[in-house]
Amino acid sequence: MGRRHIMKGAISLFSGLALLALGAQADAADYVIKAGHGTQTTHPTHLALVKFAELMDQKTNGAVKVEIYPDRQLGEEREMVEGLQLGSVDMAVVSTGPLLAFVPQIGVIDLPFVFKDSAHAYKVLDGEVGQSLLQKMSAKGIVGMAWWENGWRHLTTKKPIHELSDMKGMKLRTMQNPVHIAAFKEVGASPIPMAWGEVFTSLGQGVIDAQENPITIIYSNSLWEVQKYVTLTGHVYGPHAVMVSETAWSRLPADIQGKMREAMTESTRYQREQSQRLEAEQLVKLQEKGMVIEKVDTTPFRTATAHIAETSKNIDPAMLKAIRAAGE
């Protein structure tokens, strides 16, 4: 083969590779959103993020790709919120505990026994109070998108809880949440704020005696291996806040932002449905794993924590009044 033929073949090969590269770029998403959360892949929040990613792919014809990083891969919850501010995290779904350091007024929805049931919580969070709290995030460089459901928080312990006095001196892990900490002090426990990644080992080693979380968290983290009892106190309704970095949001065209809000509305409905379904199913599974499920009269707990709203900082009386009115 002559030199001219070799050069012609090389040019043809180069052109072919270039066309392949251009084709690959054409197929690639125009925008990539990296979304982190702190739960396992079996949690309804992860399932809803998968749904959200599918919806965004459909609604934008592949222009937006949502990459999901579960189980604290992008950091502990507070680190993810800080990442949203810095623009190093595009999207995050976290519990309310770490958010109080950024939007202290969120403490009003963390008050013990403030919600009657899930329908009451949805009405408040999707209404004026919940949307106002999301809007307050904008001052911190964060776009508040929606409230998802982490679930009703219950106690898990090594010893049974039959009455309020059984809580006395109990080393109980809580989130870094002043409202929760104050409430557990009032019922006689010794609350210990701790990052979630340390909890399982600390329970196993006896550093702490107990913890409190929704059923979906208790099950997905295999807490039956280090705890014996689940006491259905339902002392706090736990939302998950869905947030986007202002830096990432501002890069999106207005039409993409609109589609993102549409997808979020659909995903929120889906997430709550999955939460309700999984909680019922996993409560049964926890019993099958050997955990003892117990109910307790919560009246003494309600009485002991009734004044928390008046003694906690940053509780907006108008918001609290609106929450209570929504449940009537």
HUTATA-V626579 format. One record per backbone hydrogen bond with DSSP energy under -1.0 kcal/mol. NH is the residue of the N-H (numbers start at 1). CO is the residue of the C=O. E is the energy in kcal/mol with one decimal. If there is no record, write none. Layout:
nh=NH co=CO e=E
nh=NH co=CO e=E
This chain:
nh=6 co=2 e=-2.0
nh=7 co=3 e=-2.6
nh=8 co=4 e=-2.4
nh=9 co=5 e=-2.3
nh=10 co=6 e=-2.4
nh=11 co=7 e=-2.4
nh=12 co=8 e=-2.1
nh=13 co=9 e=-2.5
nh=14 co=10 e=-2.6
nh=15 co=11 e=-2.6
nh=16 co=12 e=-2.3
nh=17 co=13 e=-2.3
nh=18 co=14 e=-2.3
nh=19 co=15 e=-2.3
nh=20 co=16 e=-2.1
nh=21 co=17 e=-2.3
nh=22 co=18 e=-2.5
nh=23 co=19 e=-2.3
nh=24 co=20 e=-2.3
nh=25 co=21 e=-2.2
nh=26 co=22 e=-2.0
nh=27 co=23 e=-1.7
nh=28 co=24 e=-1.1
nh=31 co=63 e=-2.7
nh=33 co=65 e=-2.9
nh=35 co=67 e=-3.5
nh=36 co=91 e=-2.6
nh=37 co=69 e=-1.8
nh=43 co=40 e=-1.4
nh=47 co=43 e=-2.0
nh=48 co=44 e=-2.3
nh=49 co=45 e=-1.8
nh=50 co=46 e=-2.1
nh=51 co=47 e=-1.9
nh=52 co=48 e=-2.8
nh=53 co=49 e=-2.5
nh=54 co=50 e=-2.1
nh=55 co=51 e=-2.5
nh=56 co=52 e=-2.6
nh=57 co=53 e=-2.0
nh=58 co=54 e=-2.2
nh=59 co=55 e=-3.2
nh=60 co=56 e=-1.7
nh=62 co=57 e=-2.2
nh=63 co=60 e=-1.3
nh=65 co=31 e=-2.9
nh=67 co=33 e=-2.5
nh=69 co=35 e=-3.2
nh=71 co=39 e=-2.6
nh=72 co=37 e=-2.3
nh=73 co=70 e=-1.4
nh=75 co=72 e=-1.7
nh=80 co=76 e=-2.2
nh=81 co=77 e=-2.1
nh=82 co=78 e=-2.4
nh=83 co=79 e=-2.0
nh=84 co=80 e=-1.9
nh=85 co=81 e=-1.7
nh=86 co=82 e=-2.1
nh=87 co=83 e=-1.6
nh=88 co=83 e=-1.4
nh=89 co=83 e=-1.6
nh=91 co=34 e=-1.8
nh=92 co=243 e=-2.4
nh=93 co=36 e=-1.9
nh=94 co=241 e=-1.8
nh=102 co=99 e=-1.8
nh=103 co=99 e=-3.3
nh=106 co=103 e=-2.1
nh=107 co=104 e=-1.9
nh=108 co=105 e=-1.7
nh=109 co=106 e=-1.8
nh=110 co=107 e=-1.1
nh=113 co=235 e=-2.5
nh=114 co=111 e=-1.3
nh=121 co=117 e=-1.9
nh=122 co=118 e=-2.8
nh=123 co=119 e=-2.1
nh=124 co=120 e=-2.0
nh=125 co=121 e=-2.9
nh=126 co=122 e=-2.6
nh=130 co=124 e=-2.2
nh=131 co=127 e=-2.4
nh=132 co=128 e=-2.1
nh=133 co=129 e=-2.0
nh=134 co=130 e=-1.8
nh=135 co=131 e=-2.1
nh=136 co=132 e=-1.4
nh=137 co=134 e=-1.3
nh=138 co=135 e=-1.6
nh=140 co=137 e=-2.0
nh=141 co=138 e=-1.6
nh=142 co=137 e=-1.6
nh=143 co=244 e=-3.4
nh=145 co=242 e=-3.0
nh=146 co=242 e=-1.2
nh=148 co=240 e=-3.6
nh=150 co=238 e=-2.6
nh=151 co=238 e=-1.9
nh=153 co=236 e=-3.2
nh=154 co=213 e=-2.1
nh=155 co=231 e=-1.8
nh=156 co=211 e=-2.7
nh=157 co=229 e=-1.9
nh=166 co=163 e=-1.7
nh=167 co=164 e=-2.0
nh=168 co=165 e=-1.3
nh=169 co=188 e=-3.0
nh=170 co=167 e=-2.1
nh=172 co=170 e=-1.1
nh=172 co=190 e=-1.4
nh=173 co=210 e=-2.6
nh=174 co=192 e=-1.5
nh=177 co=175 e=-2.5
nh=181 co=177 e=-2.7
nh=182 co=178 e=-2.4
nh=183 co=179 e=-2.0
nh=184 co=180 e=-2.3
nh=185 co=181 e=-1.8
nh=186 co=182 e=-1.6
nh=188 co=185 e=-1.3
nh=189 co=184 e=-1.9
nh=190 co=170 e=-3.3
nh=192 co=172 e=-3.2
nh=194 co=174 e=-1.8
nh=198 co=195 e=-1.9
nh=199 co=196 e=-1.5
nh=202 co=198 e=-1.9
nh=203 co=199 e=-2.5
nh=204 co=200 e=-2.2
nh=205 co=201 e=-2.1
nh=207 co=202 e=-1.8
nh=208 co=202 e=-1.3
nh=209 co=171 e=-2.5
nh=210 co=171 e=-1.9
nh=211 co=156 e=-1.8
nh=213 co=154 e=-2.1
nh=218 co=214 e=-2.2
nh=219 co=215 e=-2.7
nh=220 co=216 e=-2.2
nh=221 co=217 e=-1.4
nh=222 co=219 e=-2.0
nh=223 co=218 e=-2.1
nh=225 co=222 e=-1.8
nh=226 co=223 e=-1.5
nh=227 co=223 e=-1.5
nh=228 co=157 e=-1.9
nh=229 co=157 e=-2.8
nh=230 co=292 e=-2.8
nh=231 co=155 e=-2.7
nh=232 co=294 e=-3.0
nh=233 co=231 e=-2.1
nh=235 co=153 e=-1.1
nh=238 co=151 e=-2.5
nh=240 co=148 e=-2.3
nh=241 co=94 e=-3.1
nh=242 co=146 e=-2.8
nh=243 co=92 e=-2.8
nh=244 co=143 e=-2.3
nh=245 co=90 e=-2.9
nh=246 co=141 e=-2.4
nh=249 co=245 e=-2.8
nh=250 co=246 e=-2.4
nh=252 co=249 e=-1.5
nh=257 co=253 e=-2.3
nh=258 co=254 e=-2.1
nh=259 co=255 e=-1.9
nh=260 co=256 e=-2.2
nh=261 co=257 e=-2.0
nh=262 co=258 e=-2.0
nh=263 co=259 e=-2.6
nh=264 co=260 e=-2.0
nh=265 co=261 e=-2.0
nh=266 co=262 e=-1.9
nh=267 co=263 e=-2.5
nh=268 co=264 e=-2.4
nh=269 co=265 e=-1.6
nh=270 co=266 e=-2.0
nh=271 co=267 e=-3.0
nh=272 co=268 e=-2.1
nh=273 co=269 e=-1.8
nh=274 co=270 e=-2.4
nh=275 co=271 e=-2.3
nh=276 co=272 e=-2.3
nh=277 co=273 e=-2.2
nh=278 co=274 e=-3.0
nh=279 co=275 e=-2.2
nh=280 co=276 e=-1.6
nh=281 co=277 e=-2.1
nh=282 co=278 e=-3.2
nh=283 co=279 e=-1.6
nh=284 co=280 e=-1.1
nh=285 co=281 e=-1.7
nh=286 co=282 e=-2.3
nh=287 co=283 e=-1.2
nh=288 co=284 e=-1.8
nh=289 co=285 e=-1.6
nh=290 co=287 e=-1.4
nh=291 co=286 e=-2.4
nh=292 co=228 e=-2.6
nh=294 co=230 e=-3.1
nh=302 co=298 e=-2.7
nh=303 co=299 e=-2.5
nh=304 co=300 e=-2.3
nh=305 co=301 e=-1.5
nh=308 co=305 e=-1.7
nh=311 co=307 e=-1.4
nh=312 co=308 e=-2.0
nh=320 co=316 e=-2.4
nh=321 co=317 e=-2.4
nh=322 co=318 e=-2.1
nh=323 co=319 e=-2.4
nh=324 co=320 e=-2.3
nh=325 co=321 e=-2.3
nh=326 co=322 e=-1.9
nh=328 co=325 e=-1.3
